[in-house]
Amino acid sequence: MATGTGGSYKVLGEKYKTYFEKKGIELELVETHGSKENLQHLIDRKDPIQAALVQGGMIAVDNLSGVESLGSVDYEPFWMFYRKNAFNESIHVSDRDIAKLKINIGPVGSGTRT
């Protein structure tokens, strides 16, 4: 199972490994750079990795031939920090207000950035 090098994917992978060990099944965890790499393992039909943790909404459905989702297993919170003068703090900040801004989410190659 492709997980990640740290963070919630690695922690969740370890929990699955422990669960499956109790059932007599050995689950090998493969550390990756995250969602984007995990998805590439699943798309590559010759890759021996058969399961991975991937953020939802990363790729169009038409590009997922042979890949199936077992459902959502976790929520990933989104934290947004901004300069005090970016918004008028006396009014509610909406999605439309945020969409007008130039923002950077996650490092290059990460699922969050995708």
PECORTA-V823750 format. One record per residue. PSI is psi as a letter, one per 40 degrees, with the letter a starting at -180 (NA if undefined). Layout:
# PECORTA-V823750
psi:PSI
psi:PSI
This chain:
# PECORTA-V823750
psi:h
psi:h
psi:b
psi:i
psi:e
psi:a
psi:a
psi:d
psi:d
psi:d
psi:d
psi:d
psi:d
psi:d
psi:d
psi:d
psi:d
psi:d
psi:d
psi:d
psi:d
psi:d
psi:e
psi:e
psi:h
psi:h
psi:h
psi:h
psi:h
psi:h
psi:h
psi:a
psi:e
psi:a
psi:d
psi:d
psi:d
psi:d
psi:d
psi:d
psi:d
psi:d
psi:d
psi:h
psi:d
psi:e
psi:h
psi:e
psi:h
psi:e
psi:i
psi:i
psi:h
psi:h
psi:i
psi:i
psi:e
psi:d
psi:i
psi:i
psi:d
psi:e
psi:e
psi:f
psi:h
psi:e
psi:h
psi:i
psi:h
psi:e
psi:i
psi:h
psi:e
psi:i
psi:i
psi:h
psi:i
psi:h
psi:h
psi:h
psi:h
psi:i
psi:i
psi:d
psi:e
psi:d
psi:i
psi:h
psi:e
psi:e
psi:i
psi:h
psi:h
psi:i
psi:d
psi:d
psi:d
psi:d
psi:d
psi:e
psi:i
psi:h
psi:i
psi:h
psi:h
psi:i
psi:i
psi:h
psi:e
psi:i
psi:d
psi:d
psi:d
psi:NA
